[in-house]
Amino acid sequence: MTDVFAQAAADLIGIVKSHGGVAITYARPGTSLSVSLTAGKGQRDTEQLDEQGVSERVERRDWLIAAADLVDGSTPIVPDHKDTITDAAGYVYQVVGLSSNDPVWEWSDRSHVILRVHSQEVGRP
C-alpha cells in the first residue's frame, strides 16, 4: 500500500520544483561533493542579539530539497554546517542553524521526502 503522505509530499516538491524552483549547486567545501538540483527557496527573518546586546534582524534562506535529489551517486547527503548552496544568479549561502545550537536542516514532512535546509547569504555575484 502506498503511503498517502509520502505521495502527497512527493507531489508537493514536484510542484515546487516545476513552478518556482531555483537551480542550485549544493557543495561541501574542501571535498569534491557538488550536486546540481532544483530546490524551493524561502525566506525566514529572525531576531538575534549582537555583541552589545542590541537586537538585529537576520535574513535567512530556507531551501526545500527533495531528499532523493540530494545524493552523491546513490549515497544520501546529510546537510552539514558550512556546506554551501549557490543559486543560478551566483548568490552563495552557507548552511547554518537558526541559532548556534539549532540543527542546520529538518524534515519538512513526516514521510522524510522533503528536507528543509537553513542557510544565510555569504556572497553576492
NUZA-470558 format. One record per residue (C-alpha): residue number from 1; residue in three letters; chain; x negated, y negated, z. Coordinates in nm, 4 decimals. Example, Ala and Ser with C-alpha at 12.3 -4.5 7.8 and 13.67 -1.06 7.14 Angstrom:
! residues 2
<r><resi>1</resi><resn>ALA</resn><chain>A</chain><east>-1.2300</east><north>0.4500</north><up>0.7800</up></r>
<r><resi>2</resi><resn>SER</resn><chain>A</chain><east>-1.3670</east><north>0.1060</north><up>0.7140</up></r>
***
This chain:
! residues 125
<r><resi>1</resi><resn>MET</resn><chain>A</chain><east>0.0000</east><north>0.0000</north><up>0.0000</up></r>
<r><resi>2</resi><resn>THR</resn><chain>A</chain><east>-0.1298</east><north>-0.3446</north><up>-0.0916</up></r>
<r><resi>3</resi><resn>ASP</resn><chain>A</chain><east>-0.1894</east><north>-0.5908</north><up>0.1911</up></r>
<r><resi>4</resi><resn>VAL</resn><chain>A</chain><east>0.0561</east><north>-0.8701</north><up>0.1093</up></r>
<r><resi>5</resi><resn>PHE</resn><chain>A</chain><east>-0.1516</east><north>-1.1299</north><up>0.2959</up></r>
<r><resi>6</resi><resn>ALA</resn><chain>A</chain><east>-0.4723</east><north>-1.0315</north><up>0.1173</up></r>
<r><resi>7</resi><resn>GLN</resn><chain>A</chain><east>-0.2945</east><north>-1.0576</north><up>-0.2170</up></r>
<r><resi>8</resi><resn>ALA</resn><chain>A</chain><east>-0.1489</east><north>-1.3980</north><up>-0.1220</up></r>
<r><resi>9</resi><resn>ALA</resn><chain>A</chain><east>-0.4957</east><north>-1.5229</north><up>-0.0187</up></r>
<r><resi>10</resi><resn>ALA</resn><chain>A</chain><east>-0.6463</east><north>-1.3935</north><up>-0.3446</up></r>
<r><resi>11</resi><resn>ASP</resn><chain>A</chain><east>-0.3711</east><north>-1.5675</north><up>-0.5423</up></r>
<r><resi>12</resi><resn>LEU</resn><chain>A</chain><east>-0.4260</east><north>-1.8896</north><up>-0.3455</up></r>
<r><resi>13</resi><resn>ILE</resn><chain>A</chain><east>-0.8019</east><north>-1.9045</north><up>-0.4022</up></r>
<r><resi>14</resi><resn>GLY</resn><chain>A</chain><east>-0.7405</east><north>-1.8265</north><up>-0.7693</up></r>
<r><resi>15</resi><resn>ILE</resn><chain>A</chain><east>-0.5097</east><north>-2.1284</north><up>-0.7950</up></r>
<r><resi>16</resi><resn>VAL</resn><chain>A</chain><east>-0.7562</east><north>-2.3493</north><up>-0.6046</up></r>
<r><resi>17</resi><resn>LYS</resn><chain>A</chain><east>-1.0389</east><north>-2.2464</north><up>-0.8380</up></r>
<r><resi>18</resi><resn>SER</resn><chain>A</chain><east>-0.8392</east><north>-2.2966</north><up>-1.1580</up></r>
<r><resi>19</resi><resn>HIS</resn><chain>A</chain><east>-0.6564</east><north>-2.6187</north><up>-1.0628</up></r>
<r><resi>20</resi><resn>GLY</resn><chain>A</chain><east>-0.9084</east><north>-2.8263</north><up>-0.8729</up></r>
<r><resi>21</resi><resn>GLY</resn><chain>A</chain><east>-1.2088</east><north>-2.6113</north><up>-0.8207</up></r>
<r><resi>22</resi><resn>VAL</resn><chain>A</chain><east>-1.5581</east><north>-2.7565</north><up>-0.8354</up></r>
<r><resi>23</resi><resn>ALA</resn><chain>A</chain><east>-1.8577</east><north>-2.5843</north><up>-0.9931</up></r>
<r><resi>24</resi><resn>ILE</resn><chain>A</chain><east>-2.1220</east><north>-2.5424</north><up>-0.7225</up></r>
<r><resi>25</resi><resn>THR</resn><chain>A</chain><east>-2.4543</east><north>-2.3749</north><up>-0.6644</up></r>
<r><resi>26</resi><resn>TYR</resn><chain>A</chain><east>-2.4912</east><north>-2.2122</north><up>-0.3236</up></r>
<r><resi>27</resi><resn>ALA</resn><chain>A</chain><east>-2.8573</east><north>-2.1713</north><up>-0.2277</up></r>
<r><resi>28</resi><resn>ARG</resn><chain>A</chain><east>-3.0787</east><north>-2.0713</north><up>0.0618</up></r>
<r><resi>29</resi><resn>PRO</resn><chain>A</chain><east>-3.3928</east><north>-2.2897</north><up>0.0772</up></r>
<r><resi>30</resi><resn>GLY</resn><chain>A</chain><east>-3.7206</east><north>-2.1022</north><up>0.0905</up></r>
<r><resi>31</resi><resn>THR</resn><chain>A</chain><east>-3.5719</east><north>-1.7984</north><up>-0.0850</up></r>
<r><resi>32</resi><resn>SER</resn><chain>A</chain><east>-3.4643</east><north>-1.7047</north><up>-0.4355</up></r>
<r><resi>33</resi><resn>LEU</resn><chain>A</chain><east>-3.0999</east><north>-1.6912</north><up>-0.3287</up></r>
<r><resi>34</resi><resn>SER</resn><chain>A</chain><east>-2.8905</east><north>-1.9036</north><up>-0.5642</up></r>
<r><resi>35</resi><resn>VAL</resn><chain>A</chain><east>-2.5315</east><north>-1.8342</north><up>-0.6663</up></r>
<r><resi>36</resi><resn>SER</resn><chain>A</chain><east>-2.3217</east><north>-2.0363</north><up>-0.9112</up></r>
<r><resi>37</resi><resn>LEU</resn><chain>A</chain><east>-1.9483</east><north>-2.0253</north><up>-0.8469</up></r>
<r><resi>38</resi><resn>THR</resn><chain>A</chain><east>-1.6294</east><north>-2.2312</north><up>-0.8308</up></r>
<r><resi>39</resi><resn>ALA</resn><chain>A</chain><east>-1.5006</east><north>-2.3490</north><up>-0.4927</up></r>
<r><resi>40</resi><resn>GLY</resn><chain>A</chain><east>-1.2298</east><north>-2.5704</north><up>-0.3483</up></r>
<r><resi>41</resi><resn>LYS</resn><chain>A</chain><east>-1.3620</east><north>-2.8943</north><up>-0.1985</up></r>
<r><resi>42</resi><resn>GLY</resn><chain>A</chain><east>-1.2029</east><north>-3.0560</north><up>0.1047</up></r>
<r><resi>43</resi><resn>GLN</resn><chain>A</chain><east>-1.2869</east><north>-3.3343</north><up>0.3447</up></r>
<r><resi>44</resi><resn>ARG</resn><chain>A</chain><east>-1.2803</east><north>-3.3482</north><up>0.7226</up></r>
<r><resi>45</resi><resn>ASP</resn><chain>A</chain><east>-1.3566</east><north>-3.6618</north><up>0.9220</up></r>
<r><resi>46</resi><resn>THR</resn><chain>A</chain><east>-1.4819</east><north>-3.6161</north><up>1.2761</up></r>
<r><resi>47</resi><resn>GLU</resn><chain>A</chain><east>-1.5962</east><north>-3.8463</north><up>1.5539</up></r>
<r><resi>48</resi><resn>GLN</resn><chain>A</chain><east>-1.9243</east><north>-3.7929</north><up>1.7332</up></r>
<r><resi>49</resi><resn>LEU</resn><chain>A</chain><east>-2.1397</east><north>-3.9898</north><up>1.9734</up></r>
<r><resi>50</resi><resn>ASP</resn><chain>A</chain><east>-2.4743</east><north>-4.1307</north><up>1.8590</up></r>
<r><resi>51</resi><resn>GLU</resn><chain>A</chain><east>-2.7847</east><north>-4.1535</north><up>2.0819</up></r>
<r><resi>52</resi><resn>GLN</resn><chain>A</chain><east>-2.6475</east><north>-4.4685</north><up>2.2538</up></r>
<r><resi>53</resi><resn>GLY</resn><chain>A</chain><east>-2.3112</east><north>-4.3062</north><up>2.3257</up></r>
<r><resi>54</resi><resn>VAL</resn><chain>A</chain><east>-2.1282</east><north>-4.5029</north><up>2.0568</up></r>
<r><resi>55</resi><resn>SER</resn><chain>A</chain><east>-1.8609</east><north>-4.3131</north><up>1.8680</up></r>
<r><resi>56</resi><resn>GLU</resn><chain>A</chain><east>-1.9178</east><north>-4.2901</north><up>1.4943</up></r>
<r><resi>57</resi><resn>ARG</resn><chain>A</chain><east>-1.7139</east><north>-4.1393</north><up>1.2122</up></r>
<r><resi>58</resi><resn>VAL</resn><chain>A</chain><east>-1.8812</east><north>-3.8488</north><up>1.0333</up></r>
<r><resi>59</resi><resn>GLU</resn><chain>A</chain><east>-1.7533</east><north>-3.7255</north><up>0.6990</up></r>
<r><resi>60</resi><resn>ARG</resn><chain>A</chain><east>-1.7806</east><north>-3.3515</north><up>0.6442</up></r>
<r><resi>61</resi><resn>ARG</resn><chain>A</chain><east>-1.7020</east><north>-3.1361</north><up>0.3433</up></r>
<r><resi>62</resi><resn>ASP</resn><chain>A</chain><east>-1.5333</east><north>-2.8010</north><up>0.3770</up></r>
<r><resi>63</resi><resn>TRP</resn><chain>A</chain><east>-1.5626</east><north>-2.5582</north><up>0.0887</up></r>
<r><resi>64</resi><resn>LEU</resn><chain>A</chain><east>-1.3092</east><north>-2.2844</north><up>0.0221</up></r>
<r><resi>65</resi><resn>ILE</resn><chain>A</chain><east>-1.5022</east><north>-1.9983</north><up>-0.1345</up></r>
<r><resi>66</resi><resn>ALA</resn><chain>A</chain><east>-1.3776</east><north>-1.6555</north><up>-0.2390</up></r>
<r><resi>67</resi><resn>ALA</resn><chain>A</chain><east>-1.5813</east><north>-1.4075</north><up>-0.0336</up></r>
<r><resi>68</resi><resn>ALA</resn><chain>A</chain><east>-1.6017</east><north>-1.1882</north><up>-0.3446</up></r>
<r><resi>69</resi><resn>ASP</resn><chain>A</chain><east>-1.7823</east><north>-1.4715</north><up>-0.5272</up></r>
<r><resi>70</resi><resn>LEU</resn><chain>A</chain><east>-2.0430</east><north>-1.5370</north><up>-0.2579</up></r>
<r><resi>71</resi><resn>VAL</resn><chain>A</chain><east>-2.2616</east><north>-1.2349</north><up>-0.3227</up></r>
<r><resi>72</resi><resn>ASP</resn><chain>A</chain><east>-2.6243</east><north>-1.1678</north><up>-0.4114</up></r>
<r><resi>73</resi><resn>GLY</resn><chain>A</chain><east>-2.5872</east><north>-0.8811</north><up>-0.6568</up></r>
<r><resi>74</resi><resn>SER</resn><chain>A</chain><east>-2.3445</east><north>-0.6679</north><up>-0.4598</up></r>
<r><resi>75</resi><resn>THR</resn><chain>A</chain><east>-2.4554</east><north>-0.7873</north><up>-0.1147</up></r>
<r><resi>76</resi><resn>PRO</resn><chain>A</chain><east>-2.2188</east><north>-1.0323</north><up>0.0591</up></r>
<r><resi>77</resi><resn>ILE</resn><chain>A</chain><east>-2.3822</east><north>-1.3601</north><up>0.1620</up></r>
<r><resi>78</resi><resn>VAL</resn><chain>A</chain><east>-2.3105</east><north>-1.4825</north><up>0.5134</up></r>
<r><resi>79</resi><resn>PRO</resn><chain>A</chain><east>-2.3372</east><north>-1.8639</north><up>0.5186</up></r>
<r><resi>80</resi><resn>ASP</resn><chain>A</chain><east>-2.6220</east><north>-1.9854</north><up>0.7361</up></r>
<r><resi>81</resi><resn>HIS</resn><chain>A</chain><east>-2.7264</east><north>-2.3183</north><up>0.8858</up></r>
<r><resi>82</resi><resn>LYS</resn><chain>A</chain><east>-2.9322</east><north>-2.5220</north><up>0.6371</up></r>
<r><resi>83</resi><resn>ASP</resn><chain>A</chain><east>-2.8082</east><north>-2.3364</north><up>0.3286</up></r>
<r><resi>84</resi><resn>THR</resn><chain>A</chain><east>-2.7261</east><north>-2.5891</north><up>0.0579</up></r>
<r><resi>85</resi><resn>ILE</resn><chain>A</chain><east>-2.4379</east><north>-2.6500</north><up>-0.1783</up></r>
<r><resi>86</resi><resn>THR</resn><chain>A</chain><east>-2.4958</east><north>-2.8622</north><up>-0.4866</up></r>
<r><resi>87</resi><resn>ASP</resn><chain>A</chain><east>-2.1950</east><north>-2.9737</north><up>-0.6901</up></r>
<r><resi>88</resi><resn>ALA</resn><chain>A</chain><east>-2.1863</east><north>-3.0341</north><up>-1.0654</up></r>
<r><resi>89</resi><resn>ALA</resn><chain>A</chain><east>-2.2280</east><north>-3.4108</north><up>-1.0117</up></r>
<r><resi>90</resi><resn>GLY</resn><chain>A</chain><east>-2.5581</east><north>-3.3491</north><up>-0.8298</up></r>
<r><resi>91</resi><resn>TYR</resn><chain>A</chain><east>-2.4445</east><north>-3.4191</north><up>-0.4726</up></r>
<r><resi>92</resi><resn>VAL</resn><chain>A</chain><east>-2.6214</east><north>-3.1965</north><up>-0.2207</up></r>
<r><resi>93</resi><resn>TYR</resn><chain>A</chain><east>-2.4593</east><north>-3.0732</north><up>0.1004</up></r>
<r><resi>94</resi><resn>GLN</resn><chain>A</chain><east>-2.6224</east><north>-2.8904</north><up>0.3901</up></r>
<r><resi>95</resi><resn>VAL</resn><chain>A</chain><east>-2.4259</east><north>-2.6144</north><up>0.5575</up></r>
<r><resi>96</resi><resn>VAL</resn><chain>A</chain><east>-2.3750</east><north>-2.7197</north><up>0.9205</up></r>
<r><resi>97</resi><resn>GLY</resn><chain>A</chain><east>-2.1304</east><north>-2.6613</north><up>1.2036</up></r>
<r><resi>98</resi><resn>LEU</resn><chain>A</chain><east>-1.8798</east><north>-2.9273</north><up>1.3007</up></r>
<r><resi>99</resi><resn>SER</resn><chain>A</chain><east>-2.0944</east><north>-2.9745</north><up>1.6112</up></r>
<r><resi>100</resi><resn>SER</resn><chain>A</chain><east>-2.4271</east><north>-2.8248</north><up>1.7139</up></r>
<r><resi>101</resi><resn>ASN</resn><chain>A</chain><east>-2.2593</east><north>-2.5308</north><up>1.8904</up></r>
<r><resi>102</resi><resn>ASP</resn><chain>A</chain><east>-1.9963</east><north>-2.4533</north><up>1.6267</up></r>
<r><resi>103</resi><resn>PRO</resn><chain>A</chain><east>-2.0223</east><north>-2.1897</north><up>1.3556</up></r>
<r><resi>104</resi><resn>VAL</resn><chain>A</chain><east>-2.1042</east><north>-2.3069</north><up>1.0025</up></r>
<r><resi>105</resi><resn>TRP</resn><chain>A</chain><east>-1.8195</east><north>-2.1090</north><up>0.8495</up></r>
<r><resi>106</resi><resn>GLU</resn><chain>A</chain><east>-1.4964</east><north>-1.9331</north><up>0.9366</up></r>
<r><resi>107</resi><resn>TRP</resn><chain>A</chain><east>-1.2451</east><north>-1.7137</north><up>0.7666</up></r>
<r><resi>108</resi><resn>SER</resn><chain>A</chain><east>-0.9639</east><north>-1.9140</north><up>0.6153</up></r>
<r><resi>109</resi><resn>ASP</resn><chain>A</chain><east>-0.7242</east><north>-1.6189</north><up>0.6187</up></r>
<r><resi>110</resi><resn>ARG</resn><chain>A</chain><east>-0.6676</east><north>-1.3124</north><up>0.8305</up></r>
<r><resi>111</resi><resn>SER</resn><chain>A</chain><east>-0.7497</east><north>-1.0745</north><up>0.5438</up></r>
<r><resi>112</resi><resn>HIS</resn><chain>A</chain><east>-1.1049</east><north>-1.2129</north><up>0.5044</up></r>
<r><resi>113</resi><resn>VAL</resn><chain>A</chain><east>-1.0625</east><north>-1.3118</north><up>0.1402</up></r>
<r><resi>114</resi><resn>ILE</resn><chain>A</chain><east>-1.1496</east><north>-1.6845</north><up>0.1689</up></r>
<r><resi>115</resi><resn>LEU</resn><chain>A</chain><east>-1.4453</east><north>-1.8402</north><up>0.3507</up></r>
<r><resi>116</resi><resn>ARG</resn><chain>A</chain><east>-1.4265</east><north>-2.1985</north><up>0.4804</up></r>
<r><resi>117</resi><resn>VAL</resn><chain>A</chain><east>-1.7852</east><north>-2.3281</north><up>0.4816</up></r>
<r><resi>118</resi><resn>HIS</resn><chain>A</chain><east>-1.8599</east><north>-2.6539</north><up>0.6672</up></r>
<r><resi>119</resi><resn>SER</resn><chain>A</chain><east>-2.1161</east><north>-2.8989</north><up>0.5302</up></r>
<r><resi>120</resi><resn>GLN</resn><chain>A</chain><east>-2.2451</east><north>-3.2531</north><up>0.5373</up></r>
<r><resi>121</resi><resn>GLU</resn><chain>A</chain><east>-2.3772</east><north>-3.4587</north><up>0.2446</up></r>
<r><resi>122</resi><resn>VAL</resn><chain>A</chain><east>-2.7555</east><north>-3.4907</north><up>0.2495</up></r>
<r><resi>123</resi><resn>GLY</resn><chain>A</chain><east>-2.8376</east><north>-3.6067</north><up>-0.1027</up></r>
<r><resi>124</resi><resn>ARG</resn><chain>A</chain><east>-2.6954</east><north>-3.8057</north><up>-0.3915</up></r>
<r><resi>125</resi><resn>PRO</resn><chain>A</chain><east>-2.7895</east><north>-3.7923</north><up>-0.7607</up></r>
***
